[in-house]
Amino acid sequence: MLGWAILFLVIAIIAAALGFGGAAGMAATAAQIAFVVFLILFVVSLIFGRKAPTV
């Protein structure tokens, strides 16, 4: 998920440099959404992913 956020961020930077403002805005929004989803899943996995070892 973090990889997708970085990819969309790079696409947004390149599109903005080439003057495609609409495409850059959409890619930046997609990057923000992907990053937020990554953060939520990361926190959830930190909380619920660790289980006590069973003997």
Backbone torsions as a table, in degrees:
resi	resn	phi	psi	omega
1	MET	NA	-38.3	178.8
2	LEU	-66.8	-34.0	177.2
3	GLY	-62.2	-39.6	177.5
4	TRP	-65.1	-40.3	179.1
5	ALA	-62.6	-42.4	179.1
6	ILE	-66.7	-40.4	178.6
7	LEU	-60.9	-47.2	179.1
8	PHE	-65.6	-33.7	176.9
9	LEU	-64.4	-43.5	178.3
10	VAL	-64.3	-42.1	177.5
11	ILE	-60.9	-41.2	179.9
12	ALA	-64.8	-40.6	-179.9
13	ILE	-66.3	-43.3	179.7
14	ILE	-66.0	-43.0	179.3
15	ALA	-63.7	-38.6	179.1
16	ALA	-67.9	-38.0	179.5
17	ALA	-66.7	-31.3	-179.8
18	LEU	-88.3	-3.9	175.1
19	GLY	94.1	11.7	178.0
20	PHE	-92.7	83.1	-174.0
21	GLY	-65.2	-40.7	-179.4
22	GLY	-65.5	-45.4	179.4
23	ALA	-66.4	-37.1	178.8
24	ALA	-65.7	-40.1	178.5
25	GLY	-65.3	-42.2	179.0
26	MET	-66.5	-40.8	179.4
27	ALA	-67.2	-37.8	178.1
28	ALA	-66.2	-39.3	177.2
29	THR	-64.7	-42.6	177.5
30	ALA	-62.4	-38.5	178.5
31	ALA	-65.1	-40.7	178.9
32	GLN	-64.8	-43.2	-179.9
33	ILE	-64.2	-45.2	179.9
34	ALA	-62.6	-38.3	179.7
35	PHE	-67.5	-40.7	178.8
36	VAL	-65.2	-42.4	177.9
37	VAL	-62.9	-41.2	176.9
38	PHE	-59.5	-46.2	-179.6
39	LEU	-62.2	-42.0	179.7
40	ILE	-63.6	-46.6	179.9
41	LEU	-66.0	-34.9	178.3
42	PHE	-64.5	-45.7	-179.9
43	VAL	-65.9	-41.7	178.9
44	VAL	-62.9	-41.4	179.7
45	SER	-68.7	-31.7	175.2
46	LEU	-66.5	-38.9	-177.0
47	ILE	-75.6	-48.8	-171.8
48	PHE	-100.9	-10.9	-175.3
49	GLY	-78.9	-22.6	-177.1
50	ARG	-91.0	119.4	-178.8
51	LYS	-119.2	149.4	178.0
52	ALA	-69.5	140.8	178.5
53	PRO	-68.9	138.8	178.7
54	THR	-97.2	139.2	-177.2
55	VAL	-107.4	NA	NA
